[in-house]
Amino acid sequence: RAMAAATSSVAFFRTMGGAFGTAIFGAVLTSRLGHYLGSAGSTLPAGSAEADIANNVEAIQSLPPQVHDTVVTAWVNAMQDVFLVPIPFTLIALILAFLIPELELKRADEPMTEQVLAE
């Protein structure tokens, strides 16, 4: 009985973790990309919005070489920040994993106790 609840809980929390992780990393990417493009705003073509250029591959490819390099560098820096953000959370999770007490599981060759049979 407990295995079914544990299995479904694991699946649920994996799904929720993926949803929250995607949202958080997307927000970090958007924020950092806006920051890097804003700091290089003087090199962008006049009358062009940062969002229009940043989200359109064809527009990025058609930019003059200097501006193209600036936009690509902004993307690279923003992606690097996305991968740096989870490092503290990963370290905390690793430390917490070592603090979980180890419980010995029942072996298949051991007979079931009355307590287990009663449940």
N, CA, C and O atoms as a GROMACS GRO file, in nm:
protein
  476
    1ARG      N    1   0.082  -0.120   0.000
    1ARG     CA    2   0.000   0.000   0.000
    1ARG      C    3   0.086   0.125   0.000
    1ARG      O    4   0.058   0.220  -0.073
    2ALA      N    5   0.188   0.125   0.081
    2ALA     CA    6   0.272   0.244   0.091
    2ALA      C    7   0.352   0.267  -0.037
    2ALA      O    8   0.384   0.381  -0.070
    3MET      N    9   0.383   0.160  -0.109
    3MET     CA   10   0.460   0.174  -0.233
    3MET      C   11   0.382   0.253  -0.337
    3MET      O   12   0.439   0.334  -0.410
    4ALA      N   13   0.252   0.230  -0.345
    4ALA     CA   14   0.170   0.302  -0.443
    4ALA      C   15   0.166   0.451  -0.410
    4ALA      O   16   0.178   0.535  -0.499
    5ALA      N   17   0.149   0.483  -0.282
    5ALA     CA   18   0.147   0.624  -0.241
    5ALA      C   19   0.283   0.690  -0.264
    5ALA      O   20   0.290   0.804  -0.309
    6ALA      N   21   0.389   0.618  -0.234
    6ALA     CA   22   0.524   0.673  -0.253
    6ALA      C   23   0.553   0.694  -0.401
    6ALA      O   24   0.609   0.797  -0.438
    7THR      N   25   0.516   0.600  -0.484
    7THR     CA   26   0.541   0.611  -0.628
    7THR      C   27   0.464   0.728  -0.688
    7THR      O   28   0.519   0.804  -0.768
    8SER      N   29   0.338   0.742  -0.649
    8SER     CA   30   0.260   0.853  -0.703
    8SER      C   31   0.310   0.987  -0.650
    8SER      O   32   0.306   1.087  -0.721
    9SER      N   33   0.357   0.990  -0.525
    9SER     CA   34   0.412   1.114  -0.470
    9SER      C   35   0.539   1.155  -0.545
    9SER      O   36   0.559   1.273  -0.574
   10VAL      N   37   0.624   1.058  -0.576
   10VAL     CA   38   0.746   1.087  -0.650
   10VAL      C   39   0.711   1.145  -0.787
   10VAL      O   40   0.770   1.244  -0.830
   11ALA      N   41   0.617   1.083  -0.856
   11ALA     CA   42   0.576   1.132  -0.988
   11ALA      C   43   0.519   1.273  -0.979
   11ALA      O   44   0.548   1.358  -1.063
   12PHE      N   45   0.436   1.297  -0.878
   12PHE     CA   46   0.376   1.429  -0.861
   12PHE      C   47   0.483   1.536  -0.837
   12PHE      O   48   0.481   1.641  -0.901
   13PHE      N   49   0.575   1.510  -0.744
   13PHE     CA   50   0.675   1.610  -0.712
   13PHE      C   51   0.775   1.630  -0.825
   13PHE      O   52   0.829   1.740  -0.841
   14ARG      N   53   0.801   1.527  -0.904
   14ARG     CA   54   0.886   1.545  -1.023
   14ARG      C   55   0.818   1.638  -1.123
   14ARG      O   56   0.881   1.726  -1.180
   15THR      N   57   0.689   1.616  -1.144
   15THR     CA   58   0.615   1.700  -1.237
   15THR      C   59   0.611   1.845  -1.188
   15THR      O   60   0.632   1.937  -1.267
   16MET      N   61   0.584   1.864  -1.060
   16MET     CA   62   0.580   2.000  -1.005
   16MET      C   63   0.718   2.064  -1.010
   16MET      O   64   0.730   2.183  -1.040
   17GLY      N   65   0.822   1.989  -0.982
   17GLY     CA   66   0.958   2.042  -0.989
   17GLY      C   67   0.993   2.084  -1.130
   17GLY      O   68   1.056   2.189  -1.150
   18GLY      N   69   0.954   2.004  -1.228
   18GLY     CA   70   0.979   2.041  -1.368
   18GLY      C   71   0.905   2.166  -1.408
   18GLY      O   72   0.959   2.251  -1.479
   19ALA      N   73   0.781   2.180  -1.363
   19ALA     CA   74   0.702   2.299  -1.397
   19ALA      C   75   0.762   2.424  -1.332
   19ALA      O   76   0.779   2.526  -1.398
   20PHE      N   77   0.793   2.415  -1.203
   20PHE     CA   78   0.850   2.531  -1.134
   20PHE      C   79   0.990   2.561  -1.188
   20PHE      O   80   1.025   2.678  -1.205
   21GLY      N   81   1.069   2.459  -1.213
   21GLY     CA   82   1.204   2.480  -1.266
   21GLY      C   83   1.202   2.549  -1.400
   21GLY      O   84   1.280   2.642  -1.424
   22THR      N   85   1.114   2.505  -1.488
   22THR     CA   86   1.102   2.567  -1.620
   22THR      C   87   1.061   2.713  -1.608
   22THR      O   88   1.115   2.800  -1.677
   23ALA      N   89   0.966   2.740  -1.521
   23ALA     CA   90   0.920   2.879  -1.503
   23ALA      C   91   1.030   2.967  -1.445
   23ALA      O   92   1.051   3.079  -1.490
   24ILE      N   93   1.101   2.916  -1.345
   24ILE     CA   94   1.206   2.996  -1.281
   24ILE      C   95   1.322   3.020  -1.378
   24ILE      O   96   1.371   3.133  -1.389
   25PHE      N   97   1.365   2.915  -1.447
   25PHE     CA   98   1.477   2.932  -1.540
   25PHE      C   99   1.438   3.020  -1.658
   25PHE      O  100   1.522   3.094  -1.709
   26GLY      N  101   1.314   3.012  -1.703
   26GLY     CA  102   1.267   3.101  -1.809
   26GLY      C  103   1.267   3.246  -1.764
   26GLY      O  104   1.302   3.335  -1.841
   27ALA      N  105   1.227   3.269  -1.639
   27ALA     CA  106   1.227   3.405  -1.586
   27ALA      C  107   1.370   3.459  -1.574
   27ALA      O  108   1.396   3.575  -1.604
   28VAL      N  109   1.462   3.373  -1.530
   28VAL     CA  110   1.601   3.416  -1.518
   28VAL      C  111   1.657   3.449  -1.656
   28VAL      O  112   1.724   3.550  -1.674
   29LEU      N  113   1.629   3.363  -1.755
   29LEU     CA  114   1.678   3.386  -1.891
   29LEU      C  115   1.624   3.518  -1.946
   29LEU      O  116   1.699   3.598  -2.002
   30THR      N  117   1.496   3.540  -1.932
   30THR     CA  118   1.434   3.663  -1.983
   30THR      C  119   1.492   3.787  -1.915
   30THR      O  120   1.522   3.887  -1.980
   31SER      N  121   1.505   3.778  -1.784
   31SER     CA  122   1.558   3.892  -1.708
   31SER      C  123   1.702   3.923  -1.747
   31SER      O  124   1.736   4.038  -1.774
   32ARG      N  125   1.786   3.821  -1.750
   32ARG     CA  126   1.927   3.843  -1.780
   32ARG      C  127   1.948   3.883  -1.926
   32ARG      O  128   2.035   3.965  -1.956
   33LEU      N  129   1.869   3.828  -2.017
   33LEU     CA  130   1.881   3.866  -2.158
   33LEU      C  131   1.844   4.013  -2.175
   33LEU      O  132   1.911   4.086  -2.248
   34GLY      N  133   1.737   4.056  -2.109
   34GLY     CA  134   1.700   4.198  -2.113
   34GLY      C  135   1.809   4.287  -2.056
   34GLY      O  136   1.836   4.396  -2.107
   35HIS      N  137   1.871   4.240  -1.948
   35HIS     CA  138   1.981   4.316  -1.888
   35HIS      C  139   2.098   4.331  -1.984
   35HIS      O  140   2.148   4.441  -2.005
   36TYR      N  141   2.140   4.220  -2.043
   36TYR     CA  142   2.256   4.225  -2.133
   36TYR      C  143   2.226   4.302  -2.262
   36TYR      O  144   2.312   4.373  -2.313
   37LEU      N  145   2.106   4.287  -2.314
   37LEU     CA  146   2.070   4.364  -2.434
   37LEU      C  147   2.054   4.512  -2.401
   37LEU      O  148   2.087   4.597  -2.482
   38GLY      N  149   2.003   4.542  -2.282
   38GLY     CA  150   1.988   4.681  -2.241
   38GLY      C  151   2.121   4.750  -2.225
   38GLY      O  152   2.136   4.868  -2.259
   39SER      N  153   2.219   4.676  -2.173
   39SER     CA  154   2.352   4.737  -2.157
   39SER      C  155   2.422   4.756  -2.292
   39SER      O  156   2.515   4.835  -2.303
   40ALA      N  157   2.376   4.683  -2.395
   40ALA     CA  158   2.433   4.698  -2.528
   40ALA      C  159   2.334   4.767  -2.622
   40ALA      O  160   2.346   4.755  -2.744
   41GLY      N  161   2.237   4.838  -2.565
   41GLY     CA  162   2.130   4.899  -2.644
   41GLY      C  163   2.175   4.998  -2.749
   41GLY      O  164   2.107   5.016  -2.850
   42SER      N  165   2.287   5.062  -2.728
   42SER     CA  166   2.331   5.162  -2.824
   42SER      C  167   2.374   5.099  -2.956
   42SER      O  168   2.378   5.167  -3.059
   43THR      N  169   2.405   4.969  -2.956
   43THR     CA  170   2.448   4.904  -3.079
   43THR      C  171   2.333   4.845  -3.160
   43THR      O  172   2.352   4.806  -3.275
   44LEU      N  173   2.215   4.839  -3.100
   44LEU     CA  174   2.100   4.784  -3.173
   44LEU      C  175   2.052   4.884  -3.277
   44LEU      O  176   2.065   5.005  -3.258
   45PRO      N  177   1.996   4.834  -3.388
   45PRO     CA  178   1.947   4.926  -3.492
   45PRO      C  179   1.838   5.018  -3.439
   45PRO      O  180   1.759   4.979  -3.353
   46ALA      N  181   1.834   5.139  -3.490
   46ALA     CA  182   1.734   5.237  -3.447
   46ALA      C  183   1.594   5.189  -3.481
   46ALA      O  184   1.570   5.136  -3.590
   47GLY      N  185   1.501   5.207  -3.388
   47GLY     CA  186   1.362   5.170  -3.410
   47GLY      C  187   1.334   5.022  -3.390
   47GLY      O  188   1.222   4.978  -3.416
   48SER      N  189   1.431   4.945  -3.345
   48SER     CA  190   1.407   4.802  -3.323
   48SER      C  191   1.394   4.776  -3.174
   48SER      O  192   1.472   4.827  -3.093
   49ALA      N  193   1.295   4.695  -3.139
   49ALA     CA  194   1.273   4.659  -2.999
   49ALA      C  195   1.364   4.542  -2.964
   49ALA      O  196   1.388   4.453  -3.046
   50GLU      N  197   1.414   4.543  -2.841
   50GLU     CA  198   1.502   4.435  -2.797
   50GLU      C  199   1.433   4.300  -2.807
   50GLU      O  200   1.494   4.202  -2.851
   51ALA      N  201   1.307   4.293  -2.766
   51ALA     CA  202   1.235   4.166  -2.767
   51ALA      C  203   1.215   4.114  -2.908
   51ALA      O  204   1.222   3.993  -2.931
   52ASP      N  205   1.192   4.204  -3.004
   52ASP     CA  206   1.173   4.161  -3.142
   52ASP      C  207   1.300   4.099  -3.199
   52ASP      O  208   1.295   4.000  -3.271
   53ILE      N  209   1.412   4.157  -3.166
   53ILE     CA  210   1.539   4.106  -3.217
   53ILE      C  211   1.579   3.979  -3.142
   53ILE      O  212   1.624   3.882  -3.203
   54ALA      N  213   1.565   3.979  -3.011
   54ALA     CA  214   1.613   3.869  -2.930
   54ALA      C  215   1.538   3.739  -2.955
   54ALA      O  216   1.596   3.632  -2.937
   55ASN      N  217   1.413   3.745  -2.995
   55ASN     CA  218   1.332   3.624  -3.010
   55ASN      C  219   1.311   3.583  -3.155
   55ASN      O  220   1.228   3.496  -3.182
   56ASN      N  221   1.382   3.642  -3.248
   56ASN     CA  222   1.365   3.611  -3.388
   56ASN      C  223   1.500   3.574  -3.449
   56ASN      O  224   1.586   3.660  -3.467
   57VAL      N  225   1.518   3.446  -3.479
   57VAL     CA  226   1.645   3.398  -3.530
   57VAL      C  227   1.680   3.463  -3.663
   57VAL      O  228   1.795   3.499  -3.687
   58GLU      N  229   1.581   3.479  -3.749
   58GLU     CA  230   1.606   3.542  -3.880
   58GLU      C  231   1.651   3.687  -3.862
   58GLU      O  232   1.738   3.735  -3.934
   59ALA      N  233   1.590   3.757  -3.766
   59ALA     CA  234   1.630   3.896  -3.742
   59ALA      C  235   1.773   3.902  -3.688
   59ALA      O  236   1.848   3.992  -3.724
   60ILE      N  237   1.810   3.807  -3.603
   60ILE     CA  238   1.946   3.804  -3.550
   60ILE      C  239   2.046   3.777  -3.662
   60ILE      O  240   2.152   3.839  -3.667
   61GLN      N  241   2.013   3.685  -3.750
   61GLN     CA  242   2.104   3.651  -3.860
   61GLN      C  243   2.119   3.765  -3.960
   61GLN      O  244   2.223   3.776  -4.026
   62SER      N  245   2.019   3.851  -3.972
   62SER     CA  246   2.026   3.960  -4.069
   62SER      C  247   2.090   4.087  -4.012
   62SER      O  248   2.102   4.187  -4.083
   63LEU      N  249   2.129   4.085  -3.887
   63LEU     CA  250   2.192   4.203  -3.826
   63LEU      C  251   2.333   4.224  -3.880
   63LEU      O  252   2.398   4.129  -3.924
   64PRO      N  253   2.380   4.348  -3.877
   64PRO     CA  254   2.521   4.373  -3.914
   64PRO      C  255   2.613   4.294  -3.820
   64PRO      O  256   2.574   4.266  -3.706
   65PRO      N  257   2.732   4.259  -3.864
   65PRO     CA  258   2.821   4.172  -3.785
   65PRO      C  259   2.845   4.218  -3.642
   65PRO      O  260   2.843   4.136  -3.550
   66GLN      N  261   2.868   4.347  -3.619
   66GLN     CA  262   2.896   4.394  -3.483
   66GLN      C  263   2.773   4.378  -3.394
   66GLN      O  264   2.785   4.334  -3.279
   67VAL      N  265   2.657   4.413  -3.446
   67VAL     CA  266   2.534   4.401  -3.368
   67VAL      C  267   2.500   4.254  -3.347
   67VAL      O  268   2.456   4.215  -3.239
   68HIS      N  269   2.522   4.172  -3.449
   68HIS     CA  270   2.498   4.028  -3.439
   68HIS      C  271   2.581   3.970  -3.325
   68HIS      O  272   2.530   3.892  -3.244
   69ASP      N  273   2.707   4.006  -3.320
   69ASP     CA  274   2.795   3.957  -3.214
   69ASP      C  275   2.748   4.003  -3.076
   69ASP      O  276   2.756   3.927  -2.979
   70THR      N  277   2.698   4.125  -3.068
   70THR     CA  278   2.648   4.176  -2.941
   70THR      C  279   2.527   4.098  -2.893
   70THR      O  280   2.518   4.063  -2.775
   71VAL      N  281   2.433   4.069  -2.984
   71VAL     CA  282   2.312   3.995  -2.948
   71VAL      C  283   2.347   3.851  -2.911
   71VAL      O  284   2.295   3.797  -2.814
   72VAL      N  285   2.434   3.789  -2.988
   72VAL     CA  286   2.474   3.651  -2.958
   72VAL      C  287   2.546   3.644  -2.824
   72VAL      O  288   2.524   3.552  -2.746
   73THR      N  289   2.632   3.742  -2.797
   73THR     CA  290   2.702   3.746  -2.668
   73THR      C  291   2.604   3.764  -2.554
   73THR      O  292   2.621   3.704  -2.447
   74ALA      N  293   2.500   3.846  -2.574
   74ALA     CA  294   2.397   3.863  -2.471
   74ALA      C  295   2.327   3.730  -2.443
   74ALA      O  296   2.301   3.696  -2.328
   75TRP      N  297   2.295   3.655  -2.550
   75TRP     CA  298   2.232   3.524  -2.533
   75TRP      C  299   2.324   3.428  -2.458
   75TRP      O  300   2.280   3.357  -2.367
   76VAL      N  301   2.451   3.426  -2.494
   76VAL     CA  302   2.546   3.336  -2.428
   76VAL      C  303   2.558   3.371  -2.280
   76VAL      O  304   2.555   3.281  -2.196
   77ASN      N  305   2.571   3.498  -2.249
   77ASN     CA  306   2.582   3.540  -2.109
   77ASN      C  307   2.456   3.508  -2.030
   77ASN      O  308   2.464   3.467  -1.914
   78ALA      N  309   2.339   3.527  -2.092
   78ALA     CA  310   2.213   3.497  -2.024
   78ALA      C  311   2.199   3.347  -1.999
   78ALA      O  312   2.154   3.306  -1.892
   79MET      N  313   2.238   3.265  -2.096
   79MET     CA  314   2.231   3.120  -2.076
   79MET      C  315   2.329   3.075  -1.969
   79MET      O  316   2.299   2.983  -1.892
   80GLN      N  317   2.444   3.138  -1.963
   80GLN     CA  318   2.541   3.105  -1.859
   80GLN      C  319   2.483   3.135  -1.721
   80GLN      O  320   2.501   3.056  -1.628
   81ASP      N  321   2.414   3.247  -1.708
   81ASP     CA  322   2.351   3.281  -1.581
   81ASP      C  323   2.244   3.179  -1.543
   81ASP      O  324   2.228   3.147  -1.425
   82VAL      N  325   2.171   3.128  -1.642
   82VAL     CA  326   2.067   3.028  -1.615
   82VAL      C  327   2.129   2.903  -1.553
   82VAL      O  328   2.069   2.841  -1.465
   83PHE      N  329   2.248   2.865  -1.599
   83PHE     CA  330   2.312   2.746  -1.544
   83PHE      C  331   2.383   2.773  -1.412
   83PHE      O  332   2.411   2.679  -1.338
   84LEU      N  333   2.413   2.898  -1.381
   84LEU     CA  334   2.478   2.931  -1.254
   84LEU      C  335   2.378   2.945  -1.139
   84LEU      O  336   2.413   2.923  -1.023
   85VAL      N  337   2.255   2.982  -1.170
   85VAL     CA  338   2.154   3.005  -1.067
   85VAL      C  339   2.126   2.881  -0.981
   85VAL      O  340   2.115   2.894  -0.859
   86PRO      N  341   2.115   2.761  -1.038
   86PRO     CA  342   2.079   2.645  -0.953
   86PRO      C  343   2.193   2.588  -0.868
   86PRO      O  344   2.170   2.496  -0.790
   87ILE      N  345   2.315   2.639  -0.882
   87ILE     CA  346   2.428   2.582  -0.807
   87ILE      C  347   2.404   2.587  -0.655
   87ILE      O  348   2.424   2.485  -0.590
   88PRO      N  349   2.364   2.700  -0.596
   88PRO     CA  350   2.342   2.699  -0.450
   88PRO      C  351   2.231   2.602  -0.408
   88PRO      O  352   2.242   2.537  -0.304
   89PHE      N  353   2.125   2.593  -0.488
   89PHE     CA  354   2.016   2.502  -0.455
   89PHE      C  355   2.061   2.356  -0.462
   89PHE      O  356   2.019   2.273  -0.382
   90THR      N  357   2.146   2.326  -0.559
   90THR     CA  358   2.198   2.191  -0.572
   90THR      C  359   2.287   2.155  -0.454
   90THR      O  360   2.280   2.043  -0.403
   91LEU      N  361   2.369   2.248  -0.410
   91LEU     CA  362   2.455   2.222  -0.294
   91LEU      C  363   2.372   2.201  -0.167
   91LEU      O  364   2.403   2.112  -0.087
   92ILE      N  365   2.268   2.280  -0.149
   92ILE     CA  366   2.180   2.263  -0.033
   92ILE      C  367   2.112   2.127  -0.039
   92ILE      O  368   2.102   2.058   0.063
   93ALA      N  369   2.063   2.088  -0.156
   93ALA     CA  370   1.997   1.958  -0.170
   93ALA      C  371   2.094   1.844  -0.143
   93ALA      O  372   2.056   1.745  -0.081
   94LEU      N  373   2.218   1.857  -0.186
   94LEU     CA  374   2.318   1.754  -0.161
   94LEU      C  375   2.345   1.741  -0.012
   94LEU      O  376   2.354   1.629   0.040
   95ILE      N  377   2.358   1.852   0.058
   95ILE     CA  378   2.381   1.848   0.203
   95ILE      C  379   2.262   1.784   0.274
   95ILE      O  380   2.279   1.701   0.363
   96LEU      N  381   2.141   1.824   0.234
   96LEU     CA  382   2.021   1.766   0.296
   96LEU      C  383   2.009   1.616   0.267
   96LEU      O  384   1.960   1.541   0.352
   97ALA      N  385   2.053   1.572   0.150
   97ALA     CA  386   2.047   1.430   0.116
   97ALA      C  387   2.137   1.348   0.208
   97ALA      O  388   2.104   1.235   0.243
   98PHE      N  389   2.250   1.404   0.247
   98PHE     CA  390   2.339   1.333   0.339
   98PHE      C  391   2.282   1.328   0.480
   98PHE      O  392   2.322   1.242   0.559
   99LEU      N  393   2.190   1.416   0.514
   99LEU     CA  394   2.130   1.419   0.647
   99LEU      C  395   2.011   1.324   0.662
   99LEU      O  396   1.963   1.304   0.774
  100ILE      N  397   1.964   1.267   0.553
  100ILE     CA  398   1.850   1.174   0.559
  100ILE      C  399   1.899   1.045   0.624
  100ILE      O  400   1.999   0.988   0.581
  101PRO      N  401   1.828   0.998   0.728
  101PRO     CA  402   1.874   0.876   0.794
  101PRO      C  403   1.857   0.754   0.702
  101PRO      O  404   1.762   0.745   0.624
  102GLU      N  405   1.952   0.662   0.714
  102GLU     CA  406   1.946   0.541   0.631
  102GLU      C  407   1.862   0.436   0.703
  102GLU      O  408   1.886   0.406   0.820
  103LEU      N  409   1.764   0.382   0.633
  103LEU     CA  410   1.678   0.278   0.688
  103LEU      C  411   1.700   0.150   0.609
  103LEU      O  412   1.701   0.151   0.486
  104GLU      N  413   1.717   0.041   0.681
  104GLU     CA  414   1.738  -0.086   0.613
  104GLU      C  415   1.604  -0.138   0.563
  104GLU      O  416   1.504  -0.140   0.636
  105LEU      N  417   1.602  -0.180   0.438
  105LEU     CA  418   1.480  -0.233   0.379
  105LEU      C  419   1.466  -0.380   0.413
  105LEU      O  420   1.564  -0.447   0.445
  106LYS      N  421   1.343  -0.432   0.406
  106LYS     CA  422   1.317  -0.573   0.431
  106LYS      C  423   1.374  -0.656   0.317
  106LYS      O  424   1.363  -0.618   0.200
  107ARG      N  425   1.433  -0.767   0.352
  107ARG     CA  426   1.485  -0.857   0.250
  107ARG      C  427   1.378  -0.955   0.207
  107ARG      O  428   1.286  -0.985   0.284
  108ALA      N  429   1.389  -1.003   0.085
  108ALA     CA  430   1.289  -1.096   0.032
  108ALA      C  431   1.294  -1.231   0.103
  108ALA      O  432   1.191  -1.298   0.110
  109ASP      N  433   1.409  -1.272   0.155
  109ASP     CA  434   1.420  -1.403   0.220
  109ASP      C  435   1.376  -1.402   0.366
  109ASP      O  436   1.369  -1.509   0.427
  110GLU      N  437   1.345  -1.284   0.423
  110GLU     CA  438   1.298  -1.276   0.560
  110GLU      C  439   1.146  -1.297   0.564
  110GLU      O  440   1.075  -1.244   0.479
  111PRO      N  441   1.097  -1.371   0.661
  111PRO     CA  442   0.950  -1.389   0.674
  111PRO      C  443   0.887  -1.258   0.720
  111PRO      O  444   0.949  -1.177   0.788
  112MET      N  445   0.762  -1.240   0.680
  112MET     CA  446   0.690  -1.120   0.722
  112MET      C  447   0.653  -1.131   0.870
  112MET      O  448   0.618  -1.238   0.919
  113THR      N  449   0.662  -1.017   0.938
  113THR     CA  450   0.625  -1.016   1.080
  113THR      C  451   0.475  -1.001   1.092
  113THR      O  452   0.406  -0.970   0.995
  114GLU      N  453   0.426  -1.024   1.212
  114GLU     CA  454   0.281  -1.010   1.234
  114GLU      C  455   0.235  -0.867   1.215
  114GLU      O  456   0.124  -0.842   1.168
  115GLN      N  457   0.321  -0.773   1.251
  115GLN     CA  458   0.285  -0.632   1.235
  115GLN      C  459   0.265  -0.597   1.088
  115GLN      O  460   0.170  -0.526   1.055
  116VAL      N  461   0.352  -0.646   1.001
  116VAL     CA  462   0.340  -0.619   0.858
  116VAL      C  463   0.216  -0.688   0.802
  116VAL      O  464   0.145  -0.630   0.721
  117LEU      N  465   0.191  -0.811   0.847
  117LEU     CA  466   0.074  -0.884   0.800
  117LEU      C  467  -0.055  -0.817   0.843
  117LEU      O  468  -0.155  -0.823   0.771
  118ALA      N  469  -0.056  -0.752   0.961
  118ALA     CA  470  -0.177  -0.687   1.013
  118ALA      C  471  -0.210  -0.561   0.932
  118ALA      O  472  -0.327  -0.522   0.923
  119GLU      N  473  -0.110  -0.498   0.876
  119GLU     CA  474  -0.134  -0.375   0.801
  119GLU      C  475  -0.195  -0.411   0.671
  119GLU      O  476  -0.225  -0.323   0.590
   0.00000   0.00000   0.00000
